[in-house]
């Protein structure tokens, strides 16, 4: 392809679609040209691009998708990892009036105005109407569909050539396609594979896919199943009595809690649990049709009861789907991992690489994956299953940062190695060092990143009064959202907790210092982590460095921003030597080694 023609197409698209004041940041235009040229010329089917904060990843993706569609007839999906990032894309699309589709989700992000339930339990859905039917002119029964936000967004998302979605919404939509004979022929109203997928925050892909194939067993799950089974047994013939059904589920669940079982025995018991649950699963799917048919004849009071039952039915179908898919994509019994935490049983397919390939990567012929922190490229490729693709050509590009880091050193202390054996003795010293740094930044805001809620609480409880009053500690994700809001207005506030390494945008005075108290190695007490470490040799160190780099990136968010980072755990030196290639030159140049005695 002639590069001058390609660049002309990009500039023309930008001129016609973006604000007149838009200007490319350094490296943006070249990155966009590289992406489009690779897709059109079919050079590499997988492009992995590490683009640091400030490089404008979302703009790179949006322009690339727009140009590929308008000039080269390539349809695409833009996938992101969470709703906050989705909102950034959405705002850009609306601000520039781009004719891109978008779908926020389905389960709890849209509500039915007729019955005030999540859209999957809308009146029209309980009455058995497909999305395709509700989106077509033949729909005369539900005029509210014309004003329904979900219907409007879904139609636009399906018919647009560029569509924005979260990974979760995209994967759920692909795995739960509806059957509608007239419209399925044209694939008009289903989310279907396209030529290109753009994967933002691509380092999250395996973590996003995993829950879809990781069912759990809680006592409450069996109680819910028992209630629905008992209800159905009064209306239809079922092969087992409610008591026998419940007892079998409880028996298999209890046996699965044993830690002495072999992989083969675990698989046999999971299969037995699934087969037993399938009696209810299939009966529910059959009975849904009965309630759908009867729904319109019911009075409002009975409609409310049916809606409640329908919700239970929907949850049981999704629960059964998870067990089905766990077993369906399990290549071998050795990859079935079981974790027992009290009364909770969770099952994992260790082959995350195969799951990412099966659920995501094979849905397009070209995959463009971007992140500020890709990690070790070979470990990343192993983790997401590129080896399963027919065409495995993969390019890796690291976009240089355009920020000035002269006022943002990364200070690494060389004395205290917080490994498993040393931590009880050395953590009090780490706390004291943490408080000294906080005093150094007495009038400024910052972050203290821990590896657990227990460590965070320990730092909080032991803090001197003048430090303690500044600390905002949390114990779960809900509390975290609340303290983040307070951090914006609270003078010299310090965020303290274990999940501050990503998803935070704290520019300028919102974060002038970051303290990493301990290197965040995944816990080897987890059976899943231990087995994955055996399977993917470079993964353990790579994912740890990834978290360190993500934490460092919380502080410098624009060209004029600055922030000092302090790594207190000397275990970093060993980690760095094993993963040196993950740290961009601009990060390594910021390293300053400090001896504790000099503090």
N, C-alpha and C positions, 0 to 999 in steps of 0.2 A: 504494500500500500504506500502511496506517496504521502509522506509526512506533512508536506505543505497543504495538501488537500484536507487531511485529517484535522490539522490545526485550524484551517479556515472553517471547517464544519463546527468545531468546538466554539470558536469565537462568534460565529453566526448564531448558534443556539443560545449562547450566553446573552448576546445582544438582544435577541427576540424574547427571551424568557425571564431574565433577571433584571434587577434594578440597574438603572444607568450608572449608579455610583459603585457598582460591584467591581472589585479589582482582585486579580489572582494573588494569593500569597506566594511566597517563594517556594518553588518545587511543586506547586499544585498543578500547573498546566502540564508539566512534563509527566507527572504521575498519571493524569487523566489520559494523555496521549498514549502512554505505555499500556494502560488498561485496555483502551479501545482497540489499539493495534493488535494486541495479543488475542482479543476475542475475534476480531474480523479476519485476521490472518491465520487463526487457529494455531498459534505458536505454542502456547501452554494452556492446558485445560484448567490448571489450578494456579492462581496467582495469590501469593501471600505477601502482604505489604505491612511492614511495621512503620506506623506513622505516629510520631510523638504528639503529645498535647500541643495545640497551637498550629498543627499542620492543616487543620480543616478537613478531617476525614469525611464528615457528613456531606460537605460541599463537593468533595472529590467524587463521592458515590452518586450524589444526585445529578451532577452534570454528566458523569459517565453514562448513567442509566438513560438520561434524556437524549443524549446524542446517539447512543446505540439504538434507541427506539426510532428517532426521527429520521436518521440518515441511513441506518443499516437494518431496519426492521427486526431488531432483536428485542424480544419481550423479557422483562426481568422482575424479580422480587428484591426488595431491599429489606433485610432482616436485621433486627436489633435485639439486644438482650433484655431490656426492661422498659417499662412504660415511661420513665423519665427521659430516656434517650429517644424513645418513640415520639414523645411530645416535642423534642427539639426538631426532629425531622418534620413532624406535622406542622409546626409553626412556620418553618421555612417554606414548605409547600403552599400553605395558605397565604403567607405574606407575598409570595411571588406569583400566586395564582397559577401554579403548575397543574396541568391536567393529569395528575398522578392519582391513583387510587390509594386508599388506606383502610385498614380494618384494625380496630383497637383490640379486638378479642371477641369472645362470644359469651362465656359463662357468666361473668359477673361485671363486665364493663358496659353492658347495655341492659336496659330494663324494659319490660312490657308495660305500657301505660294503662292497658285494660285490666291487668290483674296485679300489677306492681311486683312481679316476679322477675328473676333473671331471664334473659331472652330465650334461653333453651327451654324454659317452662312457660313461655307465653301462651295465651289462649289459643292462638292459631296452631302452635306446635302440639299442644295437647289434643287438639282436634285433628291432628294428623296431616296438616298441610306442609308440603315441602317448601323450601326456600325458593326453588324455581317457580313453583305455582304462585307464591306470594309476590314474586317480582315481575310476573307477566300480566298482560292486559286481560287474560282470561279470569283473573281473580275478581269475583264479584261479592264473595262472602265476607271478606275482611277489608273494608275500605280504609281502615286505620293503617294498613300496610303501606299505603302511599305516603304517610307522614312518619312512619317508623324509622328512626335514625339507623338502626341496625340494617334494615332492609335497604335503605338508600346507600349506606356505606358498603354493604356486601355487593350490591349490584355494581357499584362503581369500581370496587376492588377487583371483581371478577372480569369486568369488561375492559378495564384500563390495561395498557401495555406495560406500565410501571406501577407496582403496588408495594406499599409500605406495610409491614406487619412485624409483630414480635416473633421470635423463634417459636415460642409456645403456641401462639395462634396458628402459625403456618403449619406446624407439625400436627396439631390437633385437627386442623381442617383437612389435611391430606389423609389422615388416618381414619376419619369419620365422614367419608364422602357419602352423599345421599344418592339414592337411585330414583331417577325420574325419567321414564322411558323417552318421552318426547324431547326433553331438554338435554339429557345426558349425551344424546347423539352429537350435539354441538358443543358439549362441555361449557355451556354458557355461564352457569351459575355455581360452578364448583371451583375450588382452588386447585389448579392442575399444574403439572410441571411446565417450566418455561426454559428458554435457551440459557438464561443467565440468572445466577443468584449472587447478590452482594451480601456478604456476611460481616456485619460490623461487630466489634468486640468478639472476634472469632475465637479467642482463647476460652470463651464460655461455652462453646458448642457441645462438648461432651457432657458438661454439667447440666446443660439445658435438656439434652436428649434423655439423660439417664432416668429422671423421675417417671417418664412415660412407660418405662419397662421395669419399674421397681415397686411392685405391690407390697403392702404391709398387712399384717394381721394384728389388730387390737381387739380386746374383748368386746368393745362397743360395736365393731364390725359384725361380729357373730350375733350380738343381740339384735342389731338392725335386720340382719338376714333372717333371724328367727321370727321376728314380728311380721315381716312381709310374707314369709313362707306360711305362717299360721293363717294370715289373712287370705292368701290364695287357696289354701287347702280347704277353706269353707266354700269356695266357688268352683274349683276345678279339681279333677282327679290328678293327684301327684303320686309318684312311685313310692314315696316313703312318708311316714308320719312326721309331723313337726318335731316330735321328741327325738326320733331316730336321726333326722336331718341335723338338728342342733348338736346332738351328742357326738355325731361323727365329726362335725367341724371342730368341736372342742377337743376331741380326742386327737385329731391330726395336729392341731395347733399346739397342744400340750407336748406331744411327742417331738415336734420340731424344735422345741426349746432346749432339748438335750444337746450338750456340747460334744457328746461322744459319738455322734453319727458320722458315717462316712459321706462323701459327696454323693455317692450313689443312693444311699438311704435318704438323704435330704431331698434329692430329686424325686424319688419314689413317693415320699410323703407330700411334697408340694403338688405333685401330679394328682394324688388322691384327694387332697383338699380342693384343688381346682375342679376335678371331676364331680365331686360332691356339690360344690358351689354351682356348677353348671346346671344342675337340676333346677335351681332357683333362677339362674341367669336366663336360661331358655324359656322357662315358664313366664318370667316377667316380660320378655320380648314378645311372646305370644299374647299375653294378657293386655299389653299396652294397646294392641289393636282393638280389643274389646272396649276399653275405656275411651279410646279415641272416637269410636263409633257412637258410644252412648253420651259423650260429653255434651253435645249440643242440646240434648233432651233434658238435661238436668236443671234443677232450680239452683239459684245462687248459692244456697247453703251446701248442697251436695257438690256443686262445682268446686267449692273451697276444699272439701274433703278429697275429691279426686285430684286436685292440683297438688295437695300435700303427698298423696300416694304416688302421683306421677314423678314428683321430685325424688322420692325414695327409689322408684323404678330406674330413673335416670342414673342415680348414683350406683345402683347395683350393676347396671349394664357397664358403666365405665370401670368399676372395680373388677368385674369379670374380664373385661377387655385387657386389663393390665396383666392378669395372670395368664391369659391366652397368649399375649405378645411376649411375656417373659419366656414361656416355654417354646413358643414358635421360633424365636431367634436365638435360642440357646444352642450353640454349636456342640457343646460337650458338657457333661456333668461337672467337670472340673472348674467350669466358669460360673457355676451357681454359688454365689456367696450369700451366707446368712448371717445376720447380726441380731443378737438378742439384747435388748435393753429393758430390763424389768419385764413388764407385761407386753412390750412391743416387739414384734417380729418383723424384720424387713429383709427383702430378698433382692439381690442385685445380679445382673449379668455382667461379669467382669470384663467382657469384651466390648468395652465402650467404643473402640475403634470400629467394630463391625456395626454397632447400632447407629453411630453417626453416619456411616456410609449408607446404611440401609434406609434410615429415616430421612436423611437430609441430602447428602452429597450426590446421590444418583438421581436427584430430581431436576438436574440441569446438566447441560454439556459443558458449561463454563462456570467456574466458581471463583469469585474474587473475594478474598478474605482479608480484612483489615483489623488492626488492633494497635494500640499504643505499646502493648507488651505481648509480643508473640511468644517469646521464650526461645528455647533451643529449637531450631527448625526441624531437626530430625526427630526429636521427641514429640513435637507438635504433629508432624506428619503421621507418626505412629499412633498417636492418641486419637486422631480423627479418621483413620482408616483409608488414607489415600491409596494404600497398596491394593485395595479391593477394586479400584476403578479400572476400566478397560484401558483408558488413556491416563497415564500417571504423571505426565510431564508437569513439574511444579517449579515455578520461579519464586525466589525470595528476594524482596527489595526492602532496604531500610532507608526511609526518608530522613535526611539530616534535620535536626532541630534548628529552628531559627531564633531561639531564645538566647538572651545574655545571662549566663549563670555565674558571673563574677561575684555576685553578692549572695550566692546560694551554695555554699560548700556542703559536702556530705562528710561529717566528722565521724570517724570510726574509732572506737576505743578498743585498745588491744590487750586488756588484762583479764576481763571476766568472761569465761566461756560457760554459758548457761546450758550445758548439756544435762541429760537426765540425772546424772549422779551429782553434779555440782550445784544444781539449782537451789536446793534447800539452804545451802550454806551461803551462796552468793547473791540470791535475790534481794536480801536486805540491803546489800551494797548497791545493787541496781536501783533500788528505790531511793536511796539517799542521793545518788547521782541524778536521778530524775528530778528530785526536788530542787537541787542546785541549778539545774538548767532552767527550770520554771522560774526561779528567782531572777535568773539572768534576763529573762523576758517578762519582767514584772508587769509591764503595761501593755503587753501584746497577747494576741490570741494564738492558739496552737493545738496540736494533736499529740496525744500519747497513745501509741498503738501497742496493745498487748496481744497475747495469743489465747487468752481465755477470760471469761467473765470473772473467774476466781482471782486471777492476777490483778485485774482492774480494781476489784473491790478491795484487795489487799493494799494496793497503792493508795486508794482513796482513804481507807480507814486509818492508815499510818501517817498520812500527810500532815504537816504543820498547819495550823489554823489559817494562816495567810494564803497557803496554797490550796487547802481543802475547799475554801469558799469559792475558788475559781473553777474547780473540777466539776464537770458534768458527766456523770457515769450512768450507764444504762445496763439492763440485764436481759433485754430482748429487742427484737426489731421494732416493735410498736413504740417502746420507750425511746429508742434511737431516733425515730422520726420527731418525737416531741422535743428532745434535747437539741436536735439540729436547728429547730425553729428558734429556740431560746438563744442558741449560740450566735445567731445573727445580730441580736440586739444587746446581749450581755457583755459588759465591759471585761476585757482581758480574760475571756472564757477559754477553758481548755477542755476539749473533747477527750474522753478517756474510755477505751473499750477495745474489743478484739476484731471488729469488722469495719475499720475505718480506712481500709486499703484501696477501696474503689467505690464508685457511685457518689462521690462527694465533689462538688465544685466550690472550692473555697478560695476565690481569688483575693489578691492584695491583702488588706488588713485582716481578713477573716482567717488567715493562717500564715504566721511568720516563722513558726518553728514546728518541727515534727520530731518526736522521739520514738524510736523503735526499740522497745525494751528487750525483746527476745526474737531471734530468727524464727519465723513461723513455719517450721517443718510440720507436715501433716503428722497426726498422731499414729504411731505404730501400734497402738493398742487396738486400732480398728482392723478387723480381719480383711475388710475390703482394701484398705491402704496397703497392708502387708502383701496381699496377693497381687495387687496391681504393680507394686514395686518389683516383684519377681518377674512379671510379664514384660514390663516396660522399664528397662534398666536406667535410662536417663531421665525418666519422668519425675522421680521424687525430688531430685535437686532442681530440675527445671521449674517445677511448679512452685517451689519455695522461692527461687530467685524472682520468679514472676510476681509473687506477692510483695517482695521487697521493693521491686521497681515500681509497682503500682502505688505502694505507700509513698515512696519518694515523689511520685508525680502529683500527689494531692496539693502540693504547696505552690508550684510555679505554673500559673494558668494563662498568662499572657506575656507579651514581649517586655513589659515594664515591671513585671512581678518579680518578687524574690522571696526566698524562704530557706532557712538553715535546717538541715536534717542531721539527727544524731542517732547513730547505730551503737547501742551500748553493749551488745552481745558479741564477744570476740569470735564466736563460731562463724561469723560472717566471712572471715578470712578463708577458712576451709571451703565454704560454699562458693565463694568467688572464684577460687582456683579451679573448681570443677565446672563452673558455668560461665567462664569469663566472656565467651562469645555472645552471651545474652545482653551484656552491658554495653550500650553504645559508647562511642568515644567521648561524647560530651558528658556522659555520666561518669566515666572513669577519671576524666580530667578534674572532676569536682572533689575527688576523694582526698581527705586530709586525715592522716593517722595521728591519733592523740593518745598519749600515755596518761593513765589515771592520776599519777603523782603530780602531773602538771596542772590538773584541774583545780 
